[in-house]
Amino acid sequence: MTSEYRPRALLYKVSRLCYHAFPRECNVKLFLSVCLLSIVIQYSSPVHADELDVAAIRHDIESVLDEDYPQLEKLYEDIHAHPEVGFQETRTAALLAAQMRKLGFAVTEKVGGTGIVAIFHNGPGPTILVRTELDGLPMEEKTGLPYASKYKQIVDGKSSYIAHSCGHDVHMAWWVGTAKALLAMKNRWSGTLMFIGQPAEETVSGAKAMIADGLFTRFPKPDYGFAAHVGPGPVGTVVIKDGIVSSASDALEITFKGRGGHGSMPSATIDPITIAAHFVSDVQTIISREKDANAFGVITVGSFHAGSAGNIIPDEADLKLSLRSFTPEVRELLLKGVERTANASASMAGAPPPEIHHLSGTSAVRNDSALAARANLLLKQALGNGVTFVPSSAPGGAPSEDFSQFIDAGVPSVFFAIGGYDAKTIADYKARGVPLPVNHSPYFAPAPKPAIETGVKVLTMAVLMVTAKNAAANSHR
């Protein structure tokens, strides 16, 4: 089988076949359908892993990294020291846009707010989406790195430290590195690269904003999509999960209404704090009594604000919640259960109905099974025992990711997990009896070089898996 794309030659061959196979009175629609079907089959038949010269490809990628890594590290340290929160990533987006233009991509900025879309055409073939996130977190970094962030932005009306404590700085570096590697290997593949810099992943709202801004109408609709996330595993390790990778996420804000008054005269008031307190306790019965015990689901009340003084009963109590689930059925159960419990808590106290706002939400990331299996085969050949394949029967991860928005829009995808800690760091934490800092910890500090280089290898090979020319063509470099 070959994955070279020769639509004109194929169309000619099919046309000749149809001419001899069908009588003149044959319906023209049938003739055209056969032609188009053949082309579709040709386009949708990417090369198998065993048809790639994996050793040669790995050598080529490593050669590019040997030359380009100092620039990638400089980029990484710059981004790390200047993080920006969702929909405020103006400096970050401009920096990446300049990098991609320098490589020869056609770049469109301000897609979905601060998002960027970089397109590179390299002959006929599939369109491949490769995504990175742009945003950091509103928190203070405590890593002590020489390039640690001291950056501040206004978040919710207040000045806040910002940090890349989730690892998106690493992602942006390997995203640029992957683009460089693929352009250095243009003779090996054919198709269109669609590199996306997505804003506001941390609030799971950036992907939705880009799609609403015409991501898949103003630009080509991708045939495949790839993304990866660094985590606290050992460097050189790659996890490929079949099926559900991460949980669905829903952020809610609930304002319980009361009637304020003097703390010495509660009978003259309706106390929203006691109403909200009942809700915080009662809402967990959705998890313990309504949800199937074998199904994953979490309701967390992470913020509870009310009142200004100990002797004043306030008018309102404001709560913020995070809901997590794997399946649409459990997600609906949690959302409806929270709303029902909030209304019941208010009604029990004779209070007005609460205000309930669904701030944001995204479904679970689900890897395409066939694509994940092929990526596993290829990457195990290239990277060895560091690659782990997790079957669909195993549970996904509890954190959430709005990469799911691209998948839900009809883009078969694989989302990889890549280890970020070197052996020395792991041994040091173990010797001190201290758990390794995970993503979102102020101490989270992956080892840049091995993490970035692994990310470049994984994403470059994933793109080649679905765009590579045949093995014979690859041998003539």
For each residue, the residues with C-beta under 8 A, 3 or more apart:
1: 45 47 48 51
2: 47 469 470
3: 45 46 47 51 125 467 468 469 470
4: 190 469 470 473
5: 42 43 123 124 125 190 191
6: 9 10 42 124
7: 10 11 39 42 43 124
8: 11 12
9: 6 12 13
10: 6 7 13 14 38 39 42
11: 7 8 14 15 35 38 39
12: 8 9 15 16
13: 9 10 16 17
14: 10 11 17 18 34 35 38 39
15: 11 12 18 19 35
16: 12 13 19 20
17: 13 14 20 21
18: 14 15 21 22 26 31 34 35
19: 15 16 22
20: 16 17
21: 17 18
22: 18 19 26 30 31
23: 26
24:
25:
26: 18 22 23 30 31
27: 30 31
28: 31 32
29: 32 33
30: 22 26 27 33 34
31: 18 22 26 27 28 34 35
32: 28 29 35 36
33: 29 30 36 37
34: 14 18 30 31 37 38
35: 11 14 15 18 31 32 38 39
36: 32 33 39 40
37: 33 34 40 41
38: 10 11 14 34 35 41 42
39: 7 10 11 14 35 36 42 43
40: 36 37 43 44
41: 37 38 44 45
42: 5 6 7 10 38 39 45
43: 5 7 39 40 125 126
44: 40 41 126 223
45: 1 3 41 42
46: 3 126 465 466 467 468
47: 1 2 3 51 52 465 466 468 469 470 471
48: 1 51 52 374
49: 52 54 374 377 378 381 465
50: 377
51: 1 3 47 48 468 470 471
52: 47 48 49 57 378 464 465 468 471 474
53: 56 57 471 474 475
54: 49 57 58 378 381 382 461
55: 58 59
56: 53 59 60 474 475 477
57: 52 53 54 60 61 185 188 382 460 461 464 474
58: 54 55 61 62 382 457 461
59: 55 56 62 63
60: 56 57 63 64 181 184 185 188
61: 57 58 64 65 181 185 456 457 460 461
62: 58 59 65 66 457
63: 59 60 66 67
64: 60 61 67 68 177 180 181 184 185 456
65: 61 62 68 69 72 177 181 453 456
66: 62 63 69
67: 63 64
68: 64 65 71 72 177 180
69: 65 66 72 73 177 449 452 453
70: 73 74
71: 68 74 75
72: 65 68 69 75 76 173 174 176 177 452
73: 69 70 76 77 173 448 449 452
74: 70 71 77 78
75: 71 72 78 79 95 99 172 173 176
76: 72 73 79 80 169 170 172 173 448 452
77: 73 74 80 81 147 448
78: 74 75 81 82 95
79: 75 76 82 83 92 95 164 169 172 173
80: 76 77 83 145 147 148 149 164 169
81: 77 78 147 148 149 150 151
82: 78 79 91 92 149 151
83: 79 80 92 135 136 137 149 151 162 163 164 169
84: 88 89 90 91 92 134 135 136 151 153 162
85: 88 89 135 136 137 138 153 155 160 162 202
86: 89 135 199 200 201 202 203 205 206
87: 113 114 135 199 200 206 209
88: 84 85 114 135 153
89: 84 85 86 92 93 114 134 135 199
90: 84 93 94 114
91: 82 84 94 95
92: 79 82 83 84 89 95 96 114 134 135 172 197
93: 89 90 96 97 109 110 114 115 116 134 197 199
94: 90 91 97 98 109
95: 75 78 79 91 92 98 99
96: 92 93 99 100 116 132 134 172 175 176 197
97: 93 94 100 101 107 109 116 118 197
98: 94 95 101 102
99: 75 95 96 102 103 176 179
100: 96 97 103 105 107 116 118 176 179 195
101: 97 98 104 105 107 118
102: 98 99
103: 99 100 120 179 180 183
104: 101 120 183
105: 100 101 118 119 120 179 193 195
106: 118 119 120
107: 97 100 101 116 117 118 119
108: 111 116 117 118 119 218 219
109: 93 94 97 115 116
110: 93 113 114 115
111: 108 115 116 117 210 213 214 215 218
112: 115 198 199 206 207 208 209 210 211 212 213 215
113: 87 110 199 200 206 209 213
114: 87 88 89 90 92 93 110 134 199 200
115: 93 109 110 111 112 134 196 197 198 199 206 209 210 213 215
116: 93 96 97 100 107 108 109 111 196 197
117: 107 108 111 194 195 196 197 210 215 219
118: 97 100 101 105 106 107 108 179 193 194 195 196 197
119: 105 106 107 108 192 193 194 195 219 220
120: 103 104 105 106 179 182 183 192 193 195
121: 192
122: 125 186 189 190 191 192 193
123: 5 190 191
124: 5 6 7 190 191
125: 3 5 43 122 189 190 191 192 467
126: 43 44 46 191 192 222 223 224 466 467
127: 191 192 193 194 220 221 222 223
128: 191 192 193 194 222 223 224 225 226 463 466 467
129: 194 195 196 222 224 225 226 406 411 413
130: 175 178 179 193 194 195 196 225 226 227 459 463
131: 175 195 196 197 198 225 226 227 403 406
132: 96 168 171 172 174 175 195 196 197 198 227
133: 166 168 171 172 197 198 199 201 202 206
134: 84 89 92 93 96 114 115 168 172 197 198 199 200 201 206
135: 83 84 85 86 87 88 89 92 168 199 200 201 202 206
136: 83 84 85 149 162 163 164 165 166 168 169 202
137: 83 85 162 163 164 165 166 202 440
138: 85 153 155 160 161 162
139: 160 161 162 163 165 440 442
140: 161 163 442
141: 145 148 149 161 163 164 165 442
142: 442 443
143: 148 442 443 444 445
144: 148
145: 80 141 148 445
146:
147: 77 80 81
148: 80 81 141 143 144 145
149: 80 81 82 83 136 141 161 162 163 164
150: 81 161
151: 81 82 83 84 161 162 163
152: 159 160 161 162
153: 84 85 88 138 159 160 162
154: 157 158 159 160
155: 85 138 158 159 160 162
156:
157: 154
158: 154 155
159: 152 153 154 155
160: 85 138 139 152 153 154 155
161: 138 139 140 141 149 150 151 152
162: 83 84 85 136 137 138 139 149 151 152 153 155
163: 83 136 137 139 140 141 149 151 442
164: 79 80 83 136 137 141 149 167 168 169
165: 136 137 139 141 439 440 441 442 444
166: 133 136 137 202 439 440 444
167: 164 170 171 229 230 231 420 439 444 446
168: 132 133 134 135 136 164 171 172 201
169: 76 79 80 83 136 164 172 173
170: 76 167 173 174 230 420 446 448 451 452 455
171: 132 133 167 168 174 175 228 229 230 455
172: 75 76 79 92 96 132 133 134 168 169 175 176 197
173: 72 73 75 76 79 169 170 176 177 448 452 455
174: 72 132 170 171 177 178 228 451 452 453 454 455 456 459
175: 96 130 131 132 171 172 178 179 195 197 455 459
176: 72 75 96 99 100 172 173 179 180
177: 64 65 68 69 72 173 174 180 181 452 453 455 456
178: 130 174 175 181 182 455 456 459 460 463
179: 99 100 103 105 118 120 130 175 176 182 183 193 195
180: 64 68 103 176 177 183 184
181: 60 61 64 65 177 178 184 185 456 460
182: 120 178 179 185 186 189 193 460 463 464
183: 103 104 120 179 180 186
184: 60 64 180 181
185: 57 60 61 64 181 182 188 189 460 464
186: 122 182 183 189
187: 469 473 477
188: 57 60 185 464 468 469 473 474 477
189: 122 125 182 185 186 463 464 467 468 469
190: 4 5 122 123 124 125 467 469
191: 5 122 123 124 125 126 127 128 466 467
192: 119 120 121 122 125 126 127 128 220
193: 105 118 119 120 122 127 128 130 179 182 463
194: 117 118 119 127 128 129 130 219 220 222
195: 100 105 117 118 119 120 129 130 131 132 175 179
196: 115 116 117 118 129 130 131 132 210 215
197: 92 93 96 97 115 116 117 118 131 132 133 134 172 175
198: 112 115 131 132 133 134 201 206 207 210 402
199: 86 87 89 93 112 113 114 115 133 134 135 206 209 210
200: 86 87 113 114 134 135 203 204 205 206 209
201: 86 133 134 135 168 198 204 206 207 401 402 403
202: 85 86 133 135 136 137 166
203: 86 200 206 251 359 360
204: 200 201 207 208 249 251 360 361 362 400 401 402
205: 86 200 208 209 360 402
206: 86 87 112 113 115 133 134 135 198 199 200 201 203 209 210 402
207: 112 198 201 204 210 211 362 402 403 404 405 406
208: 112 204 205 211 212 362 402 405
209: 87 112 113 115 199 200 205 206 212 213
210: 111 112 115 117 196 198 199 206 207 213 215
211: 112 207 208 215 216 405 406 409
212: 112 208 209
213: 111 112 113 115 209 210 218
214: 111 217 218 219
215: 111 112 115 117 196 210 211 218 219
216: 211 219 221 222 409
217: 214
218: 108 111 213 214 215
219: 108 117 119 194 214 215 216
220: 119 127 192 194
221: 127 216 410 411
222: 126 127 128 129 194 216 225 406 411
223: 44 126 127 128 411 412 466
224: 126 128 129 371 411 412 413 466
225: 128 129 130 131 222 403 406 407 411 412 413 414
226: 128 129 130 131 413 414 415 416 459 462 463
227: 130 131 132 403 413 415 416
228: 171 174 415 416 417 418 455 458 459
229: 167 171 401 415 416 417 418
230: 167 170 171 418 419 420 439 446 451 455
231: 167 417 418 419 420 438 439
232: 419 420 421 436 437 438 439 444
233: 237 239 417 418 419 420 421
234: 237 419 421 422 423 426
235: 419 420 421 422 423 446 447 450 451 454
236: 383 386 419 450 454
237: 233 234 386 387 388 418 419
238: 379 383 386 387 388 416 417 418 419 454 458
239: 233 387 388 390 416 417 418
240: 367 372 375 376 379 387 388 389 390 414 416 417
241: 244 245 367 372 390 394 396 415 417
242: 367 369 372 373 389 390 391 392
243: 366 367 369 391 392 396
244: 241 326 364 365 366 367 392 395 396
245: 241 364 365 366 367 396 397 401 415 417
246: 364 365 396 397 398 399 400 401 404 415
247: 296 298 324 325 326 364 396 397 398 399 400
248: 323 324 325 326 327 328 331 361 362 363 364 400 404
249: 204 322 323 324 360 361 362 400
250: 322 323 331 334 335 358 360 361
251: 203 204 320 321 322 323 358 359 360 361
252: 320 321 322 323 335 338 356 357 358 359
253: 318 319 320 321 356 357 359
254: 276 279 318 319 320 321 338 342 354 355 356 357
255: 316 317 318 319 354 355
256: 272 275 276 279 316 317 318 319 342 345 346 351 354
257: 270 272 315 316 346 351 352 353 354 355
258: 269 270 271 272 273 275 313 314 315 316 317 349 351
259: 268 269 270 315 351
260: 269 312 313 314 315
261: 265 266 268 269 312 313
262: 265 268 269 311 312 313
263: 266 310 311 312 313
264: 311
265: 261 262 268 269
266: 261 263 269 271 313
267:
268: 259 261 262 265
269: 258 259 260 261 262 265 266 313
270: 257 258 259 275 349 350 351
271: 258 266 274 275 313 349
272: 256 257 258 275 276 306 314 315 316 317 351
273: 258 276 277 306 307 313 314 317
274: 271 277 278 349
275: 256 258 270 271 272 278 279 317 345 346 348 349 351
276: 254 256 272 273 279 280 304 306 317 319 345
277: 273 274 280 281
278: 274 275 281 282 345 348 349
279: 254 256 275 276 282 283 319 341 342 345
280: 276 277 283 284 301 304 319
281: 277 278 284
282: 278 279 285 341 344 345
283: 279 280 286 299 301 337 338 341 342
284: 280 281 287 288 299
285: 282 288 289 290 341
286: 283 289 290 291 297 299 333 334 337 338 341
287: 284 290 291 297 298 299
288: 284 285 291
289: 285 286
290: 285 286 287 333 337
291: 286 287 288 295 297 330 333 334
292: 295 330
293:
294:
295: 291 292 325 326 327 329 330
296: 247 324 325 326 330 395 396 398
297: 286 287 291 323 324 325 326 330 333 334
298: 247 287 322 323 324 325 398
299: 283 284 286 287 321 322 323 334 338
300: 321 322 323 324
301: 280 283 304 319 320 321
302: 320 321 322
303: 318 319 320
304: 276 280 301 317 318 319
305: 317 318 319
306: 272 273 276 314 316 317 318
307: 273 312 313 314 317
308: 312 314
309: 312
310: 263
311: 262 263 264
312: 260 261 262 263 307 308 309
313: 258 260 261 262 263 266 269 271 273 307
314: 258 260 272 273 306 307 308 317
315: 257 258 259 260 272
316: 255 256 257 258 272 306
317: 255 256 258 272 273 275 276 304 305 306 307 314
318: 253 254 255 256 303 304 305 306
319: 253 254 255 256 276 279 280 301 303 304 305
320: 251 252 253 254 301 302 303
321: 251 252 253 254 299 300 301 302 338
322: 249 250 251 252 298 299 300 302
323: 248 249 250 251 252 297 298 299 300 331 334 335 338
324: 247 248 249 296 297 298 300 398 400
325: 247 248 295 296 297 298 330 331 333 334 364
326: 244 247 248 295 296 297 330 364 395 396
327: 248 295 330 331 364
328: 248 331 332 363
329: 295 332 333
330: 291 292 295 296 297 325 326 327 333 334
331: 248 250 323 325 327 328 334 335 363
332: 328 329 335 336
333: 286 290 291 297 325 329 330 336 337
334: 250 286 291 297 299 323 325 330 331 337 338
335: 250 252 323 331 332 338 339 358
336: 332 333 339 340
337: 283 286 290 333 334 340 341
338: 252 254 283 286 299 321 323 334 335 341 342 356
339: 335 336 342 343 356
340: 336 337 343 344
341: 279 282 283 285 286 337 338 344 345
342: 254 256 279 283 338 339 345 346 354 356
343: 339 340 346 347 353 354
344: 282 340 341 347 348
345: 256 275 276 278 279 282 341 342 348 349 354
346: 256 257 275 342 343 349 351 352 353 354
347: 343 344 350 351 353
348: 275 278 344 345
349: 258 270 271 274 275 278 345 346
350: 270 347
351: 256 257 258 259 270 272 275 346 347 354
352: 257 346
353: 257 343 346 347
354: 254 255 256 257 342 343 345 346 351
355: 254 255 257
356: 252 253 254 338 339 342
357: 252 253 254
358: 250 251 252 335 361
359: 203 251 252 253
360: 203 204 205 249 250 251
361: 204 248 249 250 251 358
362: 204 207 208 248 249 400 401 402 404 405
363: 248 328 331 404 405 408
364: 244 245 246 247 248 325 326 327 396 400 404
365: 244 245 246 396 401 403 404 407 415
366: 243 244 245 404 407
367: 240 241 242 243 244 245 371 372 413 414 415
368: 371 372 407 412 413 414
369: 242 243 372 373 392
370: 373 374 412
371: 224 367 368 374 375 412 413 414 466
372: 240 241 242 367 368 369 375 376 389 414
373: 242 369 370 376 377 389
374: 48 49 370 371 377 378 465
375: 240 371 372 378 379 414 416 461 462 465
376: 240 372 373 379 380 387 389
377: 49 50 373 374 380 381
378: 49 52 54 374 375 381 382 461 462 465
379: 238 240 375 376 382 383 387 458 461 462
380: 376 377 383 384 385 387 389
381: 49 54 377 378
382: 54 57 58 378 379 457 461
383: 236 238 379 380 386 387 454 457 458
384: 380 387
385: 380
386: 236 237 238 383 419
387: 237 238 239 240 376 379 380 383 384
388: 237 238 239 240
389: 240 242 372 373 376 380
390: 239 240 241 242 394
391: 242 243 394
392: 242 243 244 369
393:
394: 241 390 391
395: 244 296 326
396: 241 243 244 245 246 247 296 326 364 365
397: 245 246 247 417
398: 246 247 296 298 324
399: 246 247 439
400: 204 246 247 248 249 324 362 364
401: 201 204 229 245 246 362 365 404 415
402: 198 201 204 205 206 207 208 362 405
403: 131 201 207 225 227 365 406 407 413 415
404: 207 246 248 362 363 364 365 366 401 407 408
405: 207 208 211 362 363 402 408 409
406: 129 131 207 211 222 225 403 409 411 413
407: 225 365 366 368 403 404 411 412 413
408: 363 404 405
409: 211 216 405 406
410: 221
411: 129 221 222 223 224 225 406 407
412: 223 224 225 368 370 371 407
413: 129 224 225 226 227 367 368 371 403 406 407
414: 225 226 240 367 368 371 372 375 462
415: 226 227 228 229 241 245 246 365 367 401 403
416: 226 227 228 229 238 239 240 375 458 459 462
417: 228 229 231 233 238 239 240 241 245 397
418: 228 229 230 231 233 237 238 239 451 454 455 458
419: 230 231 232 233 234 235 236 237 238 386 451 454
420: 167 170 230 231 232 233 235 446 447 451
421: 232 233 234 235 425 426 436 446 447
422: 234 235 425 426 447 450
423: 234 235 426 427
424: 427 428
425: 421 422 428 429 436 445 447
426: 234 421 422 423 429 430 436
427: 423 424 430 431
428: 424 425 431 432
429: 425 426 432 434 435 436
430: 426 427 433
431: 427 428
432: 428 429
433: 430
434: 429
435: 429 438
436: 232 421 425 426 429
437: 232 441 442 443 444 445
438: 231 232 435 441 444
439: 165 166 167 230 231 232 399 444
440: 137 139 165 166 444
441: 165 437 438 444
442: 139 140 141 142 143 163 165 437
443: 142 143 437
444: 143 165 166 167 232 437 438 439 440 441
445: 143 145 425 437
446: 167 170 230 235 420 421 451
447: 235 420 421 422 425 450 451
448: 73 76 77 170 173 451 452
449: 69 73 452 453
450: 235 236 422 447 453 454
451: 170 174 230 235 418 419 420 446 447 448 454 455
452: 69 72 73 76 170 173 174 177 448 449 455 456
453: 65 69 174 177 449 450 456 457
454: 174 235 236 238 383 418 419 450 451 457 458
455: 170 171 173 174 175 177 178 228 230 418 451 452 458 459
456: 61 64 65 174 177 178 181 452 453 459 460
457: 58 61 62 382 383 453 454 460 461
458: 228 238 379 383 416 418 454 455 461 462
459: 130 174 175 178 226 228 416 455 456 462 463
460: 57 61 178 181 182 185 456 457 463 464
461: 54 57 58 61 375 378 379 382 457 458 464 465
462: 226 375 378 379 414 416 458 459 465 466
463: 128 130 178 182 189 193 226 459 460 466 467
464: 52 57 182 185 188 189 460 461 467 468
465: 46 47 49 52 374 375 378 461 462 468
466: 46 47 126 128 191 223 224 371 462 463
467: 3 46 125 126 128 189 190 191 463 464
468: 3 46 47 51 52 188 189 464 465 474
469: 2 3 4 47 187 188 189 190 473 474
470: 2 3 4 47 51 473 474
471: 47 51 52 53 474 475
472: 475 476
473: 4 187 188 469 470 476
474: 52 53 56 57 188 468 469 470 471 477
475: 53 56 471 472
476: 472 473
477: 56 187 188 474
